[in-house]
Amino acid sequence: MRETEWTKALGWPGYRVYRHEINELAKTLKLWVRRKRGNRKLVCSGCGRKFSDVYDTYEREVRDLPWSEFRTTVVVELYRVRCPDCGVKTERVPQLPSKAPFNKRFEEAVGLACESAAVRRVAKQFGLSPSRFEYRGAPMRWKSLCLSPAPGPRCCGAETACTAGD
């Protein structure tokens, strides 16, 4: 596949794949992505202010959902901006909602799987350590989605009980 086809398959708006690597023995796929040429408005992750000047660049590896039998890693080229209010901050990227080594799509898939399966089973399915869910809780959303019970009734008045949605 060409890089333009990998870009379409990845489906990250505003980003393009500029390099890919497939290891058939280890069953891994690694994609390197960076911003598209016209996508140069950077947003401070601290205050939300927009910038056009780049202070620094670095790469960050995040897990994505598996593609067929291949475990997928995306290496994202990120920019840092010098904000007068916050100092030097990494840009805000919608596909990377937290500092966890997973992208948004992966986090959502794990959270959804936790709603209908045991934590250890979900961990095995996605190739994660069960301790990531139970002890460190990274990201915390998984811990709350996987380990918290369904909300029970809460008291609304003297003798009535309501559900959480009422």
C-alpha positions as CSV (number, residue, x, y, z in Angstrom):
1,M,0.0,0.0,0.0
2,R,1.1,3.6,-0.6
3,E,1.2,6.2,2.1
4,T,-1.9,7.9,0.8
5,E,-3.8,4.6,1.2
6,W,-2.5,4.1,4.7
7,T,-3.6,7.7,5.5
8,K,-7.2,6.9,4.4
9,A,-7.2,3.6,6.3
10,L,-6.0,5.2,9.5
11,G,-8.7,7.9,9.4
12,W,-7.1,10.7,11.4
13,P,-8.4,14.0,10.0
14,G,-5.6,16.5,9.5
15,Y,-2.8,13.9,9.6
16,R,-1.0,11.9,7.0
17,V,1.1,8.7,7.1
18,Y,4.6,9.3,5.8
19,R,6.2,5.9,6.6
20,H,5.0,2.4,7.5
21,E,6.7,-0.8,8.6
22,I,5.2,-4.3,8.7
23,N,6.8,-7.1,10.6
24,E,5.1,-10.3,9.5
25,L,6.9,-12.5,11.9
26,A,6.0,-10.5,15.0
27,K,2.6,-9.6,13.4
28,T,3.1,-5.8,14.0
29,L,2.3,-2.8,12.0
30,K,3.9,0.6,12.7
31,L,2.7,3.8,11.1
32,W,4.5,7.2,11.3
33,V,2.1,10.2,11.0
34,R,2.5,14.0,10.9
35,R,0.2,16.9,10.3
36,K,-0.8,17.6,6.7
37,R,0.8,20.7,5.1
38,G,-2.2,23.1,5.5
39,N,-2.9,22.0,9.1
40,R,-0.5,24.3,11.0
41,K,-2.8,25.9,13.6
42,L,-1.5,24.6,16.9
43,V,-3.5,24.7,20.1
44,C,-2.0,25.0,23.6
45,S,-3.0,22.0,25.7
46,G,-3.1,24.2,28.8
47,C,-5.3,27.1,27.9
48,G,-6.5,26.4,24.3
49,R,-4.8,29.4,22.8
50,K,-3.9,29.0,19.1
51,F,-0.4,29.4,17.7
52,S,1.3,29.1,14.3
53,D,4.9,29.0,15.6
54,V,6.5,25.6,16.6
55,Y,8.8,25.6,19.6
56,D,9.9,22.0,19.4
57,T,8.9,18.6,17.9
58,Y,9.0,15.1,19.2
59,E,7.6,11.7,18.5
60,R,5.1,9.7,20.6
61,E,4.1,6.1,20.2
62,V,0.5,5.1,20.8
63,R,-1.4,1.8,20.4
64,D,-4.2,1.7,17.9
65,L,-6.8,-1.0,17.3
66,P,-5.4,-4.1,15.6
67,W,-5.7,-4.3,11.9
68,S,-6.6,-7.9,11.0
69,E,-4.0,-10.0,12.9
70,F,-1.4,-7.1,13.2
71,R,-0.9,-5.2,16.5
72,T,-0.8,-1.6,15.4
73,T,1.3,1.2,16.7
74,V,1.1,4.8,15.5
75,V,4.1,7.1,15.9
76,V,2.8,10.6,16.0
77,E,5.0,13.7,15.4
78,L,3.9,16.2,18.0
79,Y,4.7,19.9,18.3
80,R,5.3,21.9,21.4
81,V,4.4,25.6,21.6
82,R,5.6,28.4,23.8
83,C,2.5,29.9,25.4
84,P,3.0,33.2,27.2
85,D,0.5,32.1,29.9
86,C,1.3,28.4,30.3
87,G,5.0,28.1,29.2
88,V,6.1,25.4,26.9
89,K,3.2,22.9,26.3
90,T,2.5,20.1,23.9
91,E,-0.2,20.8,21.3
92,R,-3.7,19.4,21.8
93,V,-4.5,16.5,19.5
94,P,-8.1,15.2,19.4
95,Q,-7.0,11.6,18.7
96,L,-4.8,11.6,21.9
97,P,-7.1,12.6,24.8
98,S,-4.8,11.6,27.6
99,K,-1.1,10.9,28.3
100,A,-1.8,7.2,28.1
101,P,0.1,5.2,25.4
102,F,-3.2,4.6,23.6
103,N,-5.3,6.7,21.1
104,K,-8.9,7.6,21.6
105,R,-10.2,4.9,19.4
106,F,-8.3,2.2,21.3
107,E,-9.5,3.6,24.7
108,E,-13.1,3.6,23.5
109,A,-12.9,0.1,22.2
110,V,-11.5,-1.2,25.5
111,G,-14.1,0.7,27.5
112,L,-16.9,-0.7,25.4
113,A,-15.5,-4.2,25.8
114,C,-15.4,-3.8,29.6
115,E,-19.1,-3.2,29.7
116,S,-19.8,-6.8,28.6
117,A,-16.8,-8.8,29.7
118,A,-14.5,-9.5,32.6
119,V,-11.5,-7.3,33.0
120,R,-9.0,-10.2,32.6
121,R,-10.7,-11.3,29.4
122,V,-10.6,-7.7,27.9
123,A,-7.0,-7.4,28.9
124,K,-6.1,-10.6,27.1
125,Q,-8.2,-9.6,24.1
126,F,-6.3,-6.3,23.7
127,G,-2.9,-7.6,24.8
128,L,-2.8,-5.5,28.0
129,S,-1.7,-6.4,31.5
130,P,-4.7,-6.9,33.8
131,S,-2.8,-4.8,36.4
132,R,-3.2,-1.8,34.1
133,F,-6.9,-2.0,34.9
134,E,-6.9,-3.0,38.5
135,Y,-4.0,-1.2,40.1
136,R,-2.6,1.7,38.1
137,G,-5.9,2.4,36.4
138,A,-4.3,4.0,33.3
139,P,-6.3,5.5,31.8
140,M,-8.7,6.0,34.7
141,R,-11.7,5.7,32.4
142,W,-11.0,2.0,32.0
143,K,-10.9,1.5,35.7
144,S,-14.3,3.3,36.1
145,L,-15.8,1.6,33.1
146,C,-14.5,-1.9,34.0
147,L,-14.7,-2.0,37.7
148,S,-17.5,0.2,38.9
149,P,-21.0,-1.3,39.5
150,A,-24.1,0.1,37.8
151,P,-25.5,3.1,39.5
152,G,-28.1,2.2,42.1
153,P,-31.1,4.1,43.3
154,R,-30.6,7.4,45.1
155,C,-32.9,9.0,47.6
156,C,-35.0,11.9,46.2
157,G,-37.5,12.5,49.0
158,A,-38.7,11.2,52.3
159,E,-40.0,7.9,51.1
160,T,-39.2,7.7,47.4
161,A,-36.2,6.4,45.6
162,C,-35.3,7.5,42.1
163,T,-32.8,6.1,39.6
164,A,-29.7,8.1,38.7
165,G,-31.3,9.3,35.4
166,D,-34.5,10.8,37.0
